[in-house]
Amino acid sequence: MVEEYQLKGVEKDEYPTLFSITQNLMRIYGINKVRVFIRPRFGNAAALSFFGNYIIIGKPLIAKLNEDELEGVLSHEFSHLFNRDSFTSLILSLIFAFPALFFYYQIDPQNPSFPMVTLFFLSFFFMLYGFRVRNWITLNSEIRADREAVLKTKNPKAMQSALIKLTTQPLIASKRPSYFSLVIVCFWWLIAYFIGFDHPHLKERIEYLEFTHKILECNETAR
């Protein structure tokens, strides 16, 4: 029986390379239905698996990467789809946030009770810790997605090159940062300090990819 693959959101005539890569990855990962959203100003790619399989990719990314690099990035996103990572992250967020929301709405604004206020603050700190756990899981899923993408495409150098382009090029800003943007960055660092990072640093990702490259070499030698 031949599997039927349904790819929506990307036309073969308009984006032949993207269409071909996505269809090939659907066969590799065994995902039959995928919807692609192409965004004109989005400079990255993302995957969502909320009751479906969705890939979001920006036009600047398509223009910036060559075919092998684009395949590596999309294979990374397909790993997220295959393992339903976004759905897992959503469930964890709801689990850790629910107690704080529940006790918050149990507090009477006119006559707040000490036990209920105490429970709210305890559940709030539980939420902070829970989001730190969630981000730790997300960080490790990013490492796994990098590794799985390389094992599927067998092209670690292309994946490394794509990550370097995505991570280092935006660092060279053409304008001096505004005070408002600095305030936003300060809040971002403050939040990251309490709940942790959800993506590994570029150096870590390159090191893990080099390790995966050695795994591929060992497998080839064993054959």
N, C-alpha and C positions, 0 to 999 in steps of 0.2 A: 504493500500500500504506500503510495507516494504522499509525503506530507505536503500540506498546502500552507504556504507562507504568505501572510498578509502584511505588507508594508505600506503604511499610509503617511502622508505629510511630505513626502519627497518624490519629485518626478524624475524619471530616468533621463529625460531629455535635458532638463535644467541642471541637475546635479548628477551626472553619470558616475563619477568616482564615488561620491557619497552613497548613491543608490547601490552600487555594486558591493562596496565594503559592508554596508548594513545588511544586505541580503546574505552575504557570505557568513557574517557573524551570527545571523539568525540560525543558519544551518549548523554552525559549529556549536553554539550553546543550546540548540534545541528549543528555541523560543519561536513560536509560530506567528504571534501577532505583536507588532510594534508600531507605535505612532511616533513620528518624528516632528518636532516643532523647531523650525529654523527662525532664529531671532536676529534682527539686523544689528543690534548693538551689544549683544552678549558675547563676551570674549572668551568663553569657556564652554564646557559641556557638562551636562548633569543627567542623572537617571532617576526616574520616579516609578515606583511599583505599587501605587495605591490602586488596587483592583484593576490592574492593567499594566502594560509595559510602555513607558514613555521616555523618549530621549529628547533632551533639549540641547541644541547646539547653535552657536552663533556664527553668523557669516564671516566676521573677522577671523575666527578660528579656522574655518574652512579655507580661507584665503592664505592664512599664515603657514599652515602645515602642508608638507608634501604627503603623498599617498600613504607611505609606510607609517609616518607619524600619526596621520589621521586614523589609520587602522588601529594603532596602539591605543590611542585615546578612546576610541569607540569600543574597543575590546574591554578596556577598563570599565566603561559604563555598562557594558553588557554583563560584566561580572556582578555589578551591583544589581542589575535586573534579575539575573539568574538566582542570586541569593536573597532577593527581596530585602535589601538593606534599608531602603527608605521606610518600608512598612515596619520593620523592626525598630527603627529609630522613633517612629511615631508612637508605637505601643509603649516603649520605654518612657517617652516624654509624658504620655498620659498617666502612666502608673505613678511616676514620681511627682507630677503636678497635681493630681487629684486630691490628695489629703489637704494640701494648702488651700486649694479652692473650696473644698468642702467646709473646712473650719472657718474660712474667711466669711462665708455666707451664713454661718451659724452665729456669728457675733452680732449682738443687738447694738446698733449705733447709739441708741438712746441710753442703754444701760448695759455696757459690756461687762461680762463676768470675767474674773481673773483666770479661772481654769480654762475657759474657751480661748482667751487671748494667749495664754501660755501654750495651749495646744496648737494654735495657729503659728506661733513663732517656731515651735519645735518642728512642725510640718514644713515650714518655709526652709529651715536649715536642711531638713531631709530632702527637699526638692533640689537645693543647691548641690548637695552631695550626689543625689541621683543623676542630675545632669552631668556631673563630672564623670560618673560611671558610664553614662550614655556616650559622652564624647570619647572616653577611652575605648569603648567598643567600636565607635565609628572610626577612630584613628586606626585601629587594627584592621577594620574592614577595608580601609583605603590601602593599607599595605598588602592585604590579601588580594585586592582587586588588581593592583600593579603586578603582583606575582602571577596571578592567573592570566592576565592579559598577555604577559610575555610567554608563558607556557603554551598559550593557544596560538599566538602569532609567530612564536620562535624568532622574534626580532627585538632583543633588549635594547640595542643601540638606538633604534627608532623611537622607542618609548622614552629613553633617557633624553634624547634630543627634543622631543615634544615637551617634556616636563621643563627642561631648561628654557625653552622659548616661552612657555606659559608663565613661568615664575620670575625670570630675570628681566625680560623686556619691559614689563610695566613699572619696574623699579626706577627707571630713568625718566623722571617726570620733567615735562617741559615748562611747568609753571611752579612757582613757589607755593607751598600749601597755605590755604587760608586759615584764619583762626577757628572758624567753624569746623573745618575738616579735622583740625588738630583736637578739638574737643571730642568729636566723634571717635577719633583714634584712641584717645585717652579712655573713653568709656569702653571701647572694644578690648583694650588691654586689661582693664580692670575686670571685665566679665570673664575674659580668658583666664585670668589668674585664679578665679574662684571655681570655674567649671572646666577648665582645661581646654586644650586645642583639639579640634576634630579632624585635623589633617596633619600628617607628619611634615617636618621640614624637608626642603629639597635635598639636603645632604643625606638625610636618612633614607629618602626614597631612592636616591642614586645608589647608595650602598646596598640596599635590599635588592635592587635590580641587578647589580653586579653579582650578588650571591645567587640569584635566580639564573643568571647566565652560566654560572659554574655548574648548577644543577643540569642545565641543558647539555653542557659539554660532557658531563659525566654520563648522562643517558646516551649520548651519541657514541661515546667511547665504549660503553658496555655492549652496544649493538655490534 
